[in-house]
Amino acid sequence: MRKIITTSVLLATALLAAQDSPLPRYKVVRGYPRDNPPVVEGFNKAADQGYRLLFVSRVSVLRLDAAPPDTYRYAPLPEVGGLADFLNALDQQGALGYQWLEEKSILEKEPHPRNYEYRAVEGIKKSSRDRSRDSLLQQGFHLVGRPKALEIFIRELGTSQPAPRSDEVKVVQAARVGPLLKKMAVFSGQGYRYRSPASAGRAGGHAVSMERCDSACGGPFEYRSFDVSDSAQLERDLNVLGRDGFHVVSTSLAWPPHLMERPANHAQTFVYRVLEASDEQTTEQSLNQADRDGFVPLGFTSHVGWNFHLYLVLEKPTVSPAP
């Protein structure tokens, strides 16, 4: 009898400890959300515990960012036929507080949501589409996705912030990465900073968008590019540049050229760790161990050869800036 009681007490203690144990900071869920409701259901189950979606690919990363009941919610993009019906369905979701996460093909509602409206670029000819796009930008809309060759823009309801003047944003283009970096250096010297990948158009090659920033942004900036072949090569090359004060520009991870940036008066160095995201369990364990070691995930990058290889890039600053 004493043995049974002791066993019962130990079991109850273990169950209570499991209930009270803190959740891991990061959770990894398998599956891309586009046209896949079960994956979205997985996101919402994690969101019920306080997680928020960070990065989306064949495995997706969520971070513990909220405390129930004030949690995030997710919904798939509407599955309807024509453009008018698609925009109407998006507006209905926007009125409920769902915003399209840029380039993630999923809708998110914050714990204290705002309301959104959606528009698409109109017109057949390039000139009319350019006018439509400029009009949306001037009304405060910004691009969030390109489904089926469409350009979908979003704006928070009640706002009409104008877009930056045309001279504030420059598209820099070159046939190869080396000449592109040289052109970027010229614009950087004129007060511009990398903003995002850009379309190279019919001419091909590489293109980036650079935006003018004032002296408070820490420029001028230097840029270096890196290739993605395998996890060992990627980690090695990132750490070589990281020791010289360059850090990964997270918005360049998804599309080449992949870039690292260094401000003029740099006072930090960086250490990088690269995880091959082959399955959710291993990736989650490795990511949470790296979190305990002080690393922060920046996003996914990939290499396509005989097979598709997905890598999660993690960063840790190693020197604090001088006061």
Residue, then its C-alpha position, 0 to 999 in steps of 0.5 A: m500500500r505504501k508503495i502504491i501511495t508513493t508511486s501515486v504521489l510521484l506521478a502526481t508531482a511529475l504531472l504538476a511539474a509538466q503543467d508548470s514547466p515553461l513553454p519553449r521560446y520557439k515552436v516549429v510547425r511543419g507545412y506551408p500554409r498556402d491552400n493548406p488549412p490543417v497547417v493554419e490550424g497548427f498555427n492557431k493551436a500554437a497561438d492559443q499558447g501565446y506563439r506568433l508566426l515569424f518565418v514561413s517555409r516547408v517548416s515554419v517558426l513561431r515565437l512565444d510573444a503573447a499571454p493568453p487570452d490576448t493571443y494572435r490568430y491566423a486564417p488562410l488566404p481566401e479561396v475564391g475565383g475572380l479578382a473582385d471576389f478575392l478583394n471583397a473576401l480580403d476586405q471582409q477579413g480586414a474588417l475583422g482585423y486580419q492583415w496579410l503578412e507580407e510575402k507569407s501567404i497567410l492572414e494574421k490578427e493581432p491580440h488588439p487588432r486594427n482594421y485593413e483594406y485591400r486593393a489590386v493594381e489595375g490596368i492592362k498596359k504598363s503605363s496604366r498599371d504604373r499609374s495605378r500603383d503610384s496612386l495606391l502608394q500615394q494613398g498609403f497602401h503598400l505591397v503585401g503579395r503577388p498571387k497569380a501575377l497580381e499585385i495586392f496592396i494593403r492599408e490600415l483603415g483610416t490612414s493615408q500616409p503618402a509614399p516616399r518621394s520618388d527621389e527617396v527610393k532608388v532601384v539599383q540594377a546590374a548583370r552581376v553581383g560585383p558591379l551591383l555592390k559597386k553601384m550600391a556603394v555609390f548610392s550609400g555614399q549619397g545617403y541611401r541604404y538597402r531596403s529590399p530585393a527588387s525586380a530586375g525586369r526583362a533585362g535580368g541580372h540582380a536588382v535591389s531597392m535603396e532608400r534615402c536615410d538621414s544621419a540618424c540611421g548610422g550610414p554610410f553603409e558598406y555591403r558584402s554578398f554571400d552565397v548559399s551552398d550548404s550549412a557548413q559553407l554558409e556558417r563559415d562565410l557569415n562568421v568571417l564577415g561577422r568578425d569584421g562587423f558585418h551583419v546579415v540583412s534579414t530581408s535579403l535572405a529569401w532572394p539573392p543577392h544575399l547581403m551583409e551590411r556594416p555601418a561606417n562607425h561599427a562597434q559590434t561584431f557578430v557570430y552566426r549559427v546555421l541550422e538545416a531545417s530538415d524536420e520540425q522536431t530537430t529544428e525546434q530542439s536546435l533553435n531553442q538550444a541556440d536561444r539559450d546560447g544567446f542566438v536570435p533567428l533572422g529567417f530562412t534561406s535556401h539552396v536548390g541543387w539536386n534537392f531543396h535545402l532549407y537553412l535557418v540563419l541565427e545571429k548573436p552580437t558579441v561586442s556591445p557598442a560604446p556608450 
